[in-house]
Amino acid sequence: MTLRHPSLEGMVDPLDIYQTMLDFVSDAVLRGDVEQYLSAVTLPYTIHTETKRFDLSTSDALSATLLCVSGGFRRQGVTDYLRLGREARYVTRHRIEGTHYTHIMRGSERIAPPYVASQTLVFDGSGWRFCEARYAILNDALPFTFPEAGTNPDRLPFHSAGASRTG
């Protein structure tokens, strides 16, 4: 069952917007809901890890990545995919950059070490959507199965200013 895109009407705090969208996408990933996931992401979508940059330009590529991650979660018995916002800020009126920690759990057991991540939201005139992600993980191939903790899971990968899009 696809959930309706979250109503952010009246919401102005960037961390509130960021966390609401993280929760919406996390729910879609945990349930393998492609329609819900795609409704919260723009194309192209860029993913940075410590070892590689991925530019996904089609819905098929995003769907395949989501289904692989979701299937891996299901096979491992993941019960909770928690992404807890730490900070978020407006870069422009239509762009929010935020940071969060990711926790992948099976009951009270960690399936993977927690790691920091950063995502960028853009407002496209009708809603906020994610356009870019940075993960403190070592994975260098898509789709990810389970994240491998990076050399420093509390530090995001560095990429030159040219790696980011403006919005």
C-alpha positions in Angstrom: 0.0 0.0 0.0 1.6 3.2 -1.2 1.3 6.1 1.3 0.4 9.6 0.1 3.3 12.0 -0.2 3.6 13.6 3.2 1.9 16.9 3.7 4.5 19.5 4.6 2.1 22.4 4.4 3.0 25.0 6.9 6.2 23.3 7.8 9.2 25.6 7.6 11.8 24.2 9.9 14.3 22.4 7.6 15.0 19.6 10.1 11.3 18.9 10.4 11.0 18.7 6.6 14.1 16.6 6.3 13.0 14.1 9.0 9.5 13.8 7.6 10.9 13.0 4.1 13.5 10.6 5.6 10.7 8.7 7.4 8.6 8.6 4.3 11.4 7.1 2.2 12.6 4.8 5.0 9.0 3.3 5.1 9.0 2.8 1.3 12.4 1.1 1.5 11.5 -1.2 4.3 8.3 -2.2 2.5 9.7 -2.3 -1.0 7.2 0.3 -2.2 8.6 1.5 -5.5 5.8 4.0 -6.2 6.2 5.6 -2.8 10.0 5.8 -3.1 9.9 7.3 -6.6 7.5 9.9 -5.5 10.1 11.3 -3.1 13.2 11.3 -5.4 14.2 13.3 -8.4 16.1 12.2 -11.5 19.0 12.3 -11.9 19.7 11.0 -8.4 23.4 11.0 -7.2 24.8 8.7 -4.5 28.3 9.2 -3.1 30.1 6.6 -1.0 33.6 6.7 0.3 34.8 4.9 -2.8 32.4 5.8 -5.7 29.9 8.2 -7.1 26.8 6.9 -8.8 24.6 8.9 -11.1 21.2 7.3 -11.5 19.2 8.8 -14.4 16.3 6.4 -14.8 13.4 5.2 -12.8 14.4 1.6 -13.6 17.8 2.1 -12.0 16.3 3.7 -8.9 13.6 0.9 -8.7 16.2 -1.9 -9.0 18.3 -0.3 -6.2 15.3 0.0 -3.9 14.1 -3.5 -4.6 17.6 -5.0 -3.9 18.0 -3.1 -0.6 14.4 -3.9 0.4 14.8 -7.6 -0.4 18.1 -7.7 1.5 16.3 -6.2 4.5 13.5 -8.7 4.3 16.0 -11.7 4.0 17.9 -10.5 7.0 14.7 -10.0 9.1 15.2 -6.2 9.4 12.3 -4.7 11.5 13.5 -1.1 11.6 15.2 1.2 9.2 15.8 4.3 11.3 17.3 7.4 9.9 17.5 10.1 12.6 18.1 13.6 11.5 20.9 15.5 13.3 20.8 18.8 11.4 19.4 20.4 8.3 19.7 23.8 6.7 18.3 25.8 3.8 21.0 26.4 1.2 18.5 28.3 -0.9 14.7 28.7 -0.6 14.4 25.5 -2.7 17.2 23.4 -1.4 17.8 21.7 2.0 20.9 19.8 3.0 20.7 17.6 6.1 22.7 15.0 8.0 21.4 11.9 9.8 22.6 8.7 11.3 21.2 5.4 9.9 20.4 2.4 12.1 19.4 -0.9 10.6 17.8 -3.2 13.2 16.3 -6.6 13.7 14.4 -6.2 16.9 17.0 -4.9 19.3 20.0 -6.3 17.3 22.0 -4.1 14.9 22.3 -5.6 11.4 25.0 -3.1 10.3 27.0 -0.5 12.2 25.3 2.9 12.4 26.8 5.4 9.9 26.4 9.0 9.1 24.7 10.1 5.9 23.7 13.4 4.3 21.0 14.0 1.8 19.9 16.9 -0.2 16.2 17.9 -0.8 15.0 20.2 -3.6 11.6 21.8 -3.9 10.3 21.2 -7.5 7.3 23.4 -7.3 5.0 20.7 -6.1 6.9 19.0 -3.3 10.3 18.3 -1.6 12.3 15.5 -3.2 15.7 14.0 -2.6 18.2 14.5 -5.3 21.5 13.5 -3.7 22.9 11.3 -0.9 26.3 10.8 0.7 27.0 7.8 2.9 30.0 7.0 5.1 30.1 3.5 3.7 32.6 1.6 1.5 30.2 0.1 -1.0 31.4 0.6 -4.6 28.7 -1.2 -6.6 24.9 -0.8 -7.0 22.6 -1.9 -6.0 23.8 -2.0 -2.4 23.0 -5.1 -0.4 24.1 -4.1 3.0 26.3 -1.2 3.9 29.8 -1.8 4.8 31.0 0.7 7.4 33.4 3.2 6.0 36.9 3.9 7.3 35.2 6.5 9.6 31.4 6.0 9.8 31.0 9.4 11.4 32.6 11.3 8.6 31.0 11.9 5.2 32.9 11.3 2.0 34.5 14.4 0.6 33.8 15.4 -3.0 34.7 18.5 -4.8 32.2 21.3 -5.1 31.7 20.2 -8.7 30.1 17.0 -7.5 27.0 18.8 -6.1 24.2 20.3 -8.1 22.7 23.6 -7.4 19.0 24.0 -7.1 
